[in-house]
């Protein structure tokens, strides 16, 4: 999935969005009173009449149903010959009436207006996020109004960290690496893209314990305070 934040060819961003999927519900990581927590982003099992609040917005409106999302219709759209479910949704007013016109959420693609569904009935938030490109093994979606290449939508600052080497690789209950001087954040993602471990370090040769992780393929991302990111694949046997 590729998302742009402004209508530019390339726009550097320094944020990451974490998601997880369980029983057809897509969760995203939010902050509740300063504490990280998982909250519902999309429900790919939703039927007409199902309601939920946008992630992190359960108490934004503080007035009954106001600000909730509701599924008002379902249908099927075909993209690259693949039928995908579509949910037409609206925000609710406090009395349960629709507040805004309908907008679609599509299986796999999500909300075409952007990755995150923001609070909408009682609070208007200005943002220019929108979905431009999506591809997987079956479909290749390109927004009709997007004239740039999908690889040029977003960018990370150029890194000067050099090659990242993890050893041993494959490994077992721990791994180590050589890092430049200064603080770094080491983050591990499993094969589904879920963050499973994060460790901050200022050591030039940190050791990361992975005893609690199952065997499998992992992606290691190392970032510095300036936003430079370097990644490498690691296998736990």
Buried (B, 14 or more C-beta within 10 A) or exposed (E): BBBBBEEEEEBEBEEEEBBBBEEEBBBBBBEEEEEEEBBBBBBBEBEEEBBBBBBBBBEBBEEEBBBBBBBBEEEEEEBEEEEBBBBBBBBBBBEEEBBEEEBBBBBBBBBBBBBBBBBBBBEEEEEEBBBBBBBEEEBEBEBEEBEBEBEEBBEEEEBEBEEBEBEEBEBEEEBBBEBEEEEBBBBBBBEEEEBBBEEEBEEEEBEBEBEEBEEEEBBBBBBBEEEBBBEBEBBBE
